[in-house]
Amino acid sequence: MNVGFIGLGIMGSRMAANLIRSGFRLRVHNRTQEKAHGLAAEWCESPANAARKADVLFTMLSTPEAVQETAFGERGFLPALVEDAVWVDSSTVHPSFSRHMAGECRKRGIHFLDAPVAGSKGPAETGDLVFLVGGDAAVVERCAPLFEAMGKAHRHFGANGAGTSIKMVVNLLLGHAMAGFAEGLALGESLGISRSTLLEVLLGAPVTAPFLQAKRSKVENDAYEADFPLQWMHKDLHLAALTAYEQGLALPGLQAVKEIFAMARRRGLGEKDFSAVCRLLQETRR
């Protein structure tokens, strides 16, 4: 099976490495070539070249706009895919965008799966991602060996857009939980409780989301090397808000949390881990 892979950032580079370790031959492209250094893959100068011989093409890009440009822009990959090829978009985008891309693929006789992932840098490196998949069941089965090379599970939720829909809900909850925890720390410290005591009491408590255990060292040491950059959490919350608007749904809590992450970006924390909202709220006391 010939595999193309476009997007070699924090997640994509590790996902591609796991495919190579599992014996798949990869043709790869990234906006900056240095991200491909160290990968035993064939470098392609354009998205079109990465797609030209691919049975399956993965994209792992930052925004819907980046996906759109890479697919349809100059030397874009979509016209280069052969009939009956599969495009698997693992980017975090919104459901209506995934459904639109699926429609564009159908016009060309190409199969489309939306398959964003649950997990950040660590699981991407160890092959422990969970793929949240929308699309035709037979196509999902066709791509199962690739999902298994990069993740511990893949779950099929239904037609195109279903995987992206689940990811919207997951990241909405992640954002809420992280911002709520940051506010709890800020309030506790303002009352004279040490950060170490707060972490000891709150982490593992039933009121605290389990994933926050993995953020302990970052928060404790005020060192926020990115596993999941804050700017992308802000983007995902924006896409969740856009989706709620499309659905005619009021989510006032989401709007408030989105603005907390927007404020953190304005304070220069966009490239830090999304847990850096703890630093933002700590700074508001000064």
C-alpha positions as CSV (number, residue, x, y, z in Angstrom):
1,M,0.0,0.0,0.0
2,N,1.4,3.4,-1.0
3,V,0.7,6.1,1.6
4,G,1.0,9.8,1.4
5,F,1.3,12.0,4.4
6,I,0.9,15.8,4.5
7,G,1.5,17.8,7.7
8,L,4.5,17.0,9.8
9,G,4.0,19.1,12.9
10,I,3.9,17.9,16.5
11,M,1.4,15.2,15.7
12,G,1.9,14.4,12.1
13,S,5.6,13.8,12.3
14,R,5.1,11.2,15.0
15,M,2.2,9.5,13.2
16,A,4.3,9.3,10.1
17,A,7.2,7.8,12.0
18,N,4.9,5.1,13.3
19,L,3.6,4.2,9.9
20,I,7.2,3.9,8.7
21,R,8.1,1.7,11.7
22,S,5.2,-0.6,10.7
23,G,6.6,-1.1,7.3
24,F,4.6,1.3,5.2
25,R,6.3,3.3,2.4
26,L,5.6,7.0,2.7
27,R,5.7,10.0,0.4
28,V,5.5,13.1,2.6
29,H,5.1,16.8,2.3
30,N,5.2,19.7,4.7
31,R,5.2,23.4,4.3
32,T,8.8,23.4,5.7
33,Q,11.0,20.6,4.6
34,E,13.1,20.5,7.7
35,K,10.2,18.9,9.6
36,A,10.8,15.8,7.4
37,H,14.4,15.4,8.5
38,G,14.9,12.1,10.3
39,L,12.0,10.4,8.6
40,A,12.8,7.5,6.3
41,A,10.3,8.7,3.7
42,E,10.4,10.1,0.2
43,W,10.1,13.9,0.4
44,C,7.8,15.5,-2.1
45,E,8.1,19.2,-3.1
46,S,4.3,19.7,-3.3
47,P,1.1,18.3,-2.0
48,A,0.2,17.1,-5.5
49,N,3.4,15.0,-5.6
50,A,2.7,13.4,-2.2
51,A,-0.7,12.4,-3.4
52,R,0.1,11.2,-7.0
53,K,1.0,7.6,-6.2
54,A,-1.0,7.2,-3.0
55,D,-3.6,4.5,-2.3
56,V,-4.3,6.4,0.9
57,L,-3.4,10.0,1.7
58,F,-3.4,11.3,5.3
59,T,-3.5,15.0,6.1
60,M,-2.7,16.4,9.6
61,L,-3.0,20.2,9.3
62,S,-3.7,23.1,11.6
63,T,-6.9,24.7,10.4
64,P,-9.7,24.2,7.9
65,E,-8.1,27.0,5.8
66,A,-4.8,25.1,5.7
67,V,-6.6,21.9,4.6
68,Q,-8.6,23.9,1.9
69,E,-5.4,25.5,0.5
70,T,-3.4,22.3,0.6
71,A,-6.2,20.4,-1.2
72,F,-7.2,23.0,-3.8
73,G,-4.4,25.6,-4.0
74,E,-1.5,25.7,-6.4
75,R,-0.2,22.1,-6.8
76,G,-2.9,21.0,-4.4
77,F,-3.3,17.3,-3.7
78,L,-7.0,16.6,-4.5
79,P,-6.7,16.7,-8.3
80,A,-3.7,14.5,-8.1
81,L,-5.4,11.6,-6.3
82,V,-6.4,8.7,-8.5
83,E,-9.9,7.4,-8.6
84,D,-10.7,5.0,-5.7
85,A,-7.9,6.4,-3.5
86,V,-8.7,7.4,0.0
87,W,-8.2,10.8,1.6
88,V,-8.1,10.5,5.5
89,D,-8.2,13.9,7.1
90,S,-7.0,13.7,10.7
91,S,-7.0,17.5,11.1
92,T,-9.3,19.0,13.7
93,V,-11.9,20.8,11.6
94,H,-15.6,21.4,11.9
95,P,-18.2,18.8,10.8
96,S,-19.7,20.9,8.0
97,F,-16.2,21.4,6.5
98,S,-15.7,17.6,6.6
99,R,-19.0,17.0,4.9
100,H,-18.1,19.5,2.2
101,M,-14.7,17.8,1.6
102,A,-16.5,14.5,1.4
103,G,-18.7,15.9,-1.3
104,E,-15.8,17.2,-3.3
105,C,-14.2,13.8,-3.1
106,R,-17.3,12.1,-4.4
107,K,-17.3,14.2,-7.5
108,R,-13.9,12.8,-8.3
109,G,-14.5,9.2,-7.4
110,I,-12.3,9.4,-4.3
111,H,-13.2,8.1,-0.8
112,F,-13.1,10.4,2.2
113,L,-12.7,9.7,5.9
114,D,-12.7,12.3,8.6
115,A,-10.5,10.8,11.3
116,P,-9.3,13.3,13.9
117,V,-7.6,11.8,16.9
118,A,-7.9,11.8,20.7
119,G,-4.5,12.2,22.2
120,S,-1.6,14.7,22.0
121,K,2.2,14.5,21.5
122,G,2.9,11.6,23.9
123,P,0.3,9.2,22.5
124,A,1.2,10.2,19.0
125,E,4.8,9.1,19.7
126,T,3.9,5.8,21.4
127,G,1.2,4.9,18.9
128,D,-1.6,5.2,21.5
129,L,-3.9,7.6,19.6
130,V,-7.6,6.9,19.2
131,F,-9.0,7.7,15.8
132,L,-12.5,9.1,15.7
133,V,-13.8,8.2,12.3
134,G,-16.6,9.2,10.0
135,G,-17.2,7.7,6.6
136,D,-18.1,4.5,4.8
137,A,-17.6,1.4,6.9
138,A,-15.9,-0.5,4.1
139,V,-13.4,2.3,3.6
140,V,-12.7,2.4,7.4
141,E,-11.9,-1.3,7.2
142,R,-9.6,-0.7,4.3
143,C,-7.6,1.8,6.3
144,A,-7.7,-0.2,9.6
145,P,-4.0,-1.4,9.3
146,L,-2.9,2.2,9.0
147,F,-5.0,3.3,12.1
148,E,-3.6,0.3,14.0
149,A,0.0,1.4,13.1
150,M,-0.6,4.8,14.7
151,G,-3.1,4.2,17.4
152,K,-4.4,1.8,20.0
153,A,-8.0,2.0,18.6
154,H,-10.2,3.5,15.9
155,R,-13.9,4.0,16.4
156,H,-16.3,4.4,13.5
157,F,-19.2,6.8,14.5
158,G,-21.1,6.9,11.2
159,A,-21.2,8.9,8.0
160,N,-18.8,11.7,7.0
161,G,-18.7,14.4,9.6
162,A,-19.4,12.1,12.5
163,G,-15.8,11.7,13.6
164,T,-15.3,15.5,13.5
165,S,-18.5,15.9,15.4
166,I,-17.2,13.8,18.3
167,K,-13.9,15.6,18.2
168,M,-15.7,19.0,18.6
169,V,-17.4,17.7,21.7
170,V,-14.2,16.2,23.2
171,N,-12.3,19.4,22.7
172,L,-15.1,21.6,24.0
173,L,-14.9,19.5,27.3
174,L,-11.1,19.7,27.3
175,G,-11.2,23.5,27.1
176,H,-13.8,23.8,29.8
177,A,-12.0,21.5,32.1
178,M,-8.6,23.2,31.7
179,A,-10.0,26.7,32.2
180,G,-12.0,25.6,35.2
181,F,-9.0,24.0,36.8
182,A,-6.9,27.1,36.1
183,E,-9.6,29.3,37.8
184,G,-9.7,26.9,40.8
185,L,-5.9,27.2,41.2
186,A,-6.1,31.0,40.9
187,L,-8.8,31.2,43.6
188,G,-7.0,28.8,45.9
189,E,-3.7,30.6,45.7
190,S,-5.4,34.0,46.3
191,L,-6.7,32.5,49.5
192,G,-3.2,31.5,50.7
193,I,-3.2,27.8,49.7
194,S,0.0,26.7,48.1
195,R,0.0,25.4,44.5
196,S,1.6,22.1,45.7
197,T,-1.3,21.6,48.2
198,L,-3.9,22.5,45.6
199,L,-2.4,20.0,43.1
200,E,-2.2,17.3,45.8
201,V,-5.9,17.8,46.8
202,L,-7.4,18.4,43.4
203,L,-5.6,15.9,41.1
204,G,-7.4,12.6,41.4
205,A,-10.4,14.1,43.1
206,P,-13.8,13.2,41.6
207,V,-14.4,16.9,40.6
208,T,-11.2,17.0,38.4
209,A,-10.9,15.6,34.8
210,P,-8.5,12.7,34.7
211,F,-6.4,14.1,31.9
212,L,-5.2,16.9,34.2
213,Q,-2.9,14.4,36.0
214,A,-0.7,14.5,32.9
215,K,-0.5,18.3,33.2
216,R,0.8,18.3,36.8
217,S,4.5,18.8,36.1
218,K,3.8,21.7,33.7
219,V,1.6,23.5,36.2
220,E,3.8,22.7,39.2
221,N,7.0,24.0,37.4
222,D,5.3,26.8,35.4
223,A,7.0,25.2,32.4
224,Y,4.5,24.7,29.5
225,E,6.3,23.0,26.7
226,A,3.6,22.2,24.2
227,D,2.0,18.8,23.8
228,F,-1.1,20.5,22.5
229,P,-0.5,24.2,21.7
230,L,-2.8,26.7,23.2
231,Q,-3.4,28.4,19.9
232,W,-4.9,25.2,18.5
233,M,-7.2,24.8,21.5
234,H,-8.5,28.4,20.9
235,K,-9.0,27.5,17.2
236,D,-10.9,24.3,18.2
237,L,-13.2,26.2,20.6
238,H,-13.8,28.8,17.8
239,L,-14.8,25.9,15.5
240,A,-17.1,24.5,18.2
241,A,-18.7,27.9,18.5
242,L,-19.1,28.1,14.7
243,T,-20.7,24.7,14.7
244,A,-23.1,25.7,17.5
245,Y,-24.1,28.7,15.4
246,E,-24.7,26.5,12.4
247,Q,-26.9,24.3,14.6
248,G,-28.8,27.3,16.0
249,L,-27.6,26.3,19.5
250,A,-26.7,28.6,22.3
251,L,-23.6,27.6,24.3
252,P,-22.8,30.6,26.5
253,G,-20.2,28.7,28.6
254,L,-18.2,27.9,25.5
255,Q,-18.1,31.5,24.5
256,A,-16.6,32.5,27.9
257,V,-14.0,29.7,27.8
258,K,-13.1,30.6,24.2
259,E,-12.4,34.2,25.3
260,I,-10.1,33.0,28.1
261,F,-8.0,31.2,25.5
262,A,-8.1,34.2,23.3
263,M,-6.8,36.3,26.1
264,A,-4.0,33.8,26.7
265,R,-3.0,34.1,23.0
266,R,-2.9,37.9,23.2
267,R,-0.6,37.5,26.2
268,G,1.9,35.6,24.0
269,L,1.0,32.0,25.2
270,G,-0.2,30.7,21.9
271,E,2.7,28.4,21.3
272,K,2.8,27.1,24.9
273,D,0.8,24.0,26.0
274,F,-2.9,24.8,26.5
275,S,-2.5,24.3,30.2
276,A,-0.6,27.6,30.2
277,V,-4.0,29.2,30.9
278,C,-2.9,28.6,34.5
279,R,-0.1,31.1,34.0
280,L,-2.5,33.6,32.5
281,L,-4.9,33.5,35.4
282,Q,-2.0,33.6,37.9
283,E,-0.8,36.8,36.2
284,T,-4.2,38.4,36.7
285,R,-3.4,38.6,40.5
286,R,-0.4,40.7,40.0
